[in-house]
Amino acid sequence: MKLYLVSQVCNGGYDTYSDIVVAALSEKDARMIDPSNAENTSIHKDNGAWCAPSCLKVEYLGPTKHKRGVICDSFHAG
């Protein structure tokens, strides 16, 4: 697995995620992880809290032994 920092700027304000750190197989896989989906499956929905995969900035951080999914997130509650 690899660690990625995934950031979005499409949806801002309250009740949104700005950034997440994820363990994923690839950059493409990291884009598909939705922090608002508790199972961390590849089903991605633009629900206002996160955004479409094409709007995400993904930065590789390094290798990890974590299982696939969200390691931590930055959620701006309202």
C-alpha positions as CSV (number, residue, x, y, z in Angstrom):
1,M,0.0,0.0,0.0
2,K,0.9,3.6,-0.5
3,L,0.0,6.8,1.5
4,Y,-1.5,9.7,-0.3
5,L,-2.6,13.2,0.7
6,V,-5.9,13.9,-1.1
7,S,-7.2,17.5,-1.2
8,Q,-10.2,19.2,-2.7
9,V,-11.2,22.9,-3.2
10,C,-14.5,22.3,-5.1
11,N,-16.8,22.2,-2.0
12,G,-16.0,24.5,0.8
13,G,-17.5,25.9,4.0
14,Y,-19.2,23.9,6.7
15,D,-19.9,20.2,6.7
16,T,-17.2,19.5,4.1
17,Y,-13.9,17.6,4.0
18,S,-10.9,19.6,2.8
19,D,-8.2,16.9,3.0
20,I,-7.7,13.2,3.8
21,V,-4.7,10.9,4.1
22,V,-5.4,7.5,2.6
23,A,-3.8,4.2,2.1
24,A,-4.4,3.1,-1.4
25,L,-3.0,0.9,-4.2
26,S,-2.4,3.7,-6.6
27,E,-3.1,7.4,-7.2
28,K,-6.2,6.4,-9.2
29,D,-7.4,4.3,-6.3
30,A,-6.7,7.1,-3.8
31,R,-9.0,9.4,-5.9
32,M,-11.9,6.9,-5.5
33,I,-11.8,6.7,-1.7
34,D,-14.7,8.8,-0.3
35,P,-14.2,9.9,3.4
36,S,-18.0,10.2,3.9
37,N,-18.3,6.5,3.1
38,A,-17.8,4.5,6.3
39,E,-16.8,1.3,4.4
40,N,-14.1,3.2,2.3
41,T,-15.3,1.4,-0.8
42,S,-14.6,2.6,-4.3
43,I,-18.2,3.9,-4.6
44,H,-17.7,7.6,-4.8
45,K,-20.6,10.1,-4.5
46,D,-20.4,13.9,-4.9
47,N,-22.6,14.6,-1.9
48,G,-21.4,18.1,-1.1
49,A,-19.1,17.0,1.6
50,W,-16.5,15.8,-0.8
51,C,-16.1,16.2,-4.6
52,A,-15.8,14.4,-7.9
53,P,-12.5,12.5,-8.4
54,S,-11.5,14.8,-11.2
55,C,-11.4,17.8,-8.8
56,L,-9.0,16.2,-6.4
57,K,-5.3,16.9,-5.9
58,V,-3.4,13.8,-5.0
59,E,0.2,13.8,-3.5
60,Y,2.2,10.6,-2.9
61,L,3.6,10.5,0.7
62,G,5.3,7.1,0.9
63,P,4.8,3.4,1.6
64,T,2.6,2.1,4.4
65,K,1.5,-1.1,6.1
66,H,-2.0,0.2,6.7
67,K,-5.1,-1.4,5.1
68,R,-6.8,0.4,2.3
69,G,-8.9,3.4,3.5
70,V,-8.9,6.7,5.2
71,I,-6.1,7.2,7.8
72,C,-7.2,10.7,8.9
73,D,-9.4,13.4,7.6
74,S,-10.0,17.1,8.0
75,F,-13.8,17.7,8.3
76,H,-15.2,21.2,8.8
77,A,-18.4,20.7,10.9
78,G,-21.0,23.4,10.8
